[in-house]
């Protein structure tokens, strides 16, 4: 039976976890609450509801010391009637809000990117996503800006699936996601972070611990013919180094396995 670094990988993954009692979370929550209060003050009569979603809400966000692109996603659902508002109208309102409360007062960068408005408050970035909601007696549907007008979205879909599979597979999925995201962001983001998380959520980790599941997830990564050579090289390097980790474990060389591991993963 080979050696194992399952406990080590669990600990490493936990070091990538943005802990609820951390100073970083405290700063984020204080800043988030102030931003939501300012939104309500400036646009409250126009807003139906607003809420945090994305990796912060799914508990898979990494500290900015590891992931420089980690941000907080806030969906702003506006009161809407069929004849009056376009996606650009709402994005314009959010841009004006950001300029007034953050750019003009504090010099923060406010960027109108698609489909969001991003407010960069020091080390905390907020992506404000405008939305509208259409309701029937049976259900409601959210829409966000798309390539041609509005497109449907379900901001809680991934969270629900992740919660389900993490429970089903004995709580190994979130740790594996953090490990894979840590590799991704420290290697130049060869994959879109959201799509990578969605991909891992859809894998089968039946009977796996964190070690087996992580190795399996690495093995399932693939590239397309039209992907950049850099992306292909990053994936090839990851698989090669994890192959060396496995070889060391087969030879009971745990220290060697860790050295190969940290050729592709940061230290916690």
N, C-alpha and C positions, 0 to 999 in steps of 0.2 A: 504494500500500500504506500503510495507516494506521500510526501509531506504536504502540508496545507498552509495557506496564508489567508484562510477565510476570516479568522479573527482580526488579522492585520488589515484586510480590506474593509471590513466593517468599521474598524476604528478610523481608517483613512477617510472613508465616506462620511463618517460622523464629523470629522474635522472640516469637511466641505459644507456642513449643514449650518445654515444661518440661524443660530440658536435664539430662542424666544427671549432669553434674558440678556442677550448681547447688547453692547453699546450701539452697534450698528443698527440693530432692530429698533432700539429706543429712538435713535435719530430718525429712522425711516418713519416710524409711527407718528412721531411728533410733527414731522414735515408733512406727512400724508394728511393728518387731521387738520392741519392749518390750510392745506391746499383745498380740501373738501369744503371747509368752512368758507374760504374765499370764493369758491365756485358757487356755493349757495347764496352768498351775499351778492355776487355780481349777476348771476344768471338764474337764480332760484326759481323765479316765476316761469322760466322757459324750460326748466328741467323736470322731467317726469321722475327719474331716479338715477342714481350713479352708484357704482360699486367697483371694488377692486377685483381683478381676475388675473389670469396668467400664472407664471411660475411662483410668484409671491403667494398667491392664494392656494396653489397646489402644494406648497411647501417643498418645492424643488429649486428654489432660487439659490444661487451660490453667492458667497461674499464677494464684494467688488475687488478684494485683494487677489482673487482668483479669476473672476469673470468681470472684466472691465465694461462689458456691455449689459450687465444685469440691470434691469429697470423694473419699475412698478407700472403695471397696466391698469388704467382706470377707464371704464366704459361710462360715457355720459349719454344717457337716453333722453332725448329731447321730446317735449310735447310736440306732436306733429299732426298736421292735417294734409290730406292728399294733394292739395293744390298749392301749398305755400313754400315748402322748403326743399332745397337740394342738399346733397352731401357737402358741397362747397360752402353753402351758407353756414352750416354748423361748424365746419372746420375754421371758417373765418371768425365766427364768434369765439371759438376756443383760442385762436391765435391772438385776437384782441384782448381776451382775458389774460393770457399769459404775458403779453407785452405790458399790460397795465399793472399787474400785481407783482411781476417778477423781473421783467426786463427793465422797465422804467425805474422801478424802485431799488432793485438790487443789482442790476447789470447782468442778470442771468440770461443764458442763451435760450431763445425760444425758436424752435424750428418747425416749419410747416412741411412735414414730410407725408408721404402717402402710406396709409390712410389716416395718419395720426397727426397730432400736434405734440411735439416733445418739449418739455421744460426741463432744463438741466440745472439743478440746484446743487452746485458743488459736485459732490460724489454721488448724489442721488438724482436719477433721471426718471421722469414721469412721462409715460406715453398716454395721452388723452385721446380716446377713440370715440368719435361722435357716432350716435346710433339713433334709430327710430324703432318703434315697436308697433306692430299691428296685431290686434287681439280679436278673437272671436269668442263665442260662448264656450268653446271647448279648449282653445289653446291660444298661445300668443307666439309671435315670431319676431326675432330681433334682426335688424338689418344694419350693416355698416357700409361705408363707401367701398365700391368695387370699381373695376375697370370701366364699366358702362353703367353708371348710376349706382343703384343699391345692390348689395348681395346679402344673402342670409348668413347668419352666424349663430353658433351656440357656444358661448364663452365658457359654459360649465361642462361641456361634453367631455373634454379630456380629463378634467378633474374627476368626474364621475367614473370614467373608465379606469383611471389610475387608482382611485380608492378601491374599486372592485377587484382589480387584479393584484394590487398590493396585499389585500386581505387574502385573496385566493391562494397566492404563492408565498404565504408565510412571511410577509413584510420584507421581501428582498428587492422589490422593484424600485422603490424610491432610492435605496442606497446604490443600486446599479445605475440608475439615471444620474445620480450625482457624480459617480465615478466617470461615466461616459461624457457628461457635460464638462467635467474638469479637464479631461483629455482634449475635448473639442476646443474649448476656449483658450487653452494654453498652447494650442497648435495652430492658431490662426483661423479658427472657425471654418474648417472644411465643410461642415454641415450647418445648415440653419438650426439654431438651438431648439426652436419649437418643433420642427419636423423630426429632429433626432429624438426628442422626448416622446413624441407621438409614436415613432417607430418602435422604440423600446417598450412602450406601454402595450403594443400589440404582439409582443413575443410570448412564447410559451416557456415559462420557468418552472414547470411542474417538477417537484422533487429537488430543485436546485437550492443550494445555499448561495451566499453572495459571490463566493469565488467561482463556482461552476456557472452561475448565471452571468457573471461579468465576462468570463471567457467565452461563453456561448454568444453573448451579445456582440462581442468583438468579431467573432467568426461570421456573424450574420450581416455585418456591414458590407455594402457593395457600392460600386460606382457605376455611372453610366458612360457610354462611349464618348459623349460630348462634355463630360466633366473636365475640369482643368487638370493638367498633369500634376500640379501641386497637390490637389486633393487626392488624386490617385496615389501619389507618393506618400502622403500622410497616412492613408489607410494601409498601404503596404507596410510601412514602417511600424505601425501599431500592431499589425498581425504578426510581423516578424518578431518584435520584441516580446509579445505575449507568448509566442511559441517558445522563445528562450526561457521565459518564466516557467512554463510547463516543463521544459527539459530539466531545469534546475530542481524543480519539485520532485520529478521522477528520480532524481539522484540525491534526494534528501539535502539539497543545498538551499536552505531557506534564505540565507543572507544573499546568495547569488540571485535568487528569484526576486528579492526586493530590489537589488541593484538594477536588474533588467526592467522591472516594473517602473522604476522612477526615471527611466529613459523616456517614458511616455506619459507619466502622471506626475503632478507636482507633489511635493511633500505637504502634509497638512499643517 
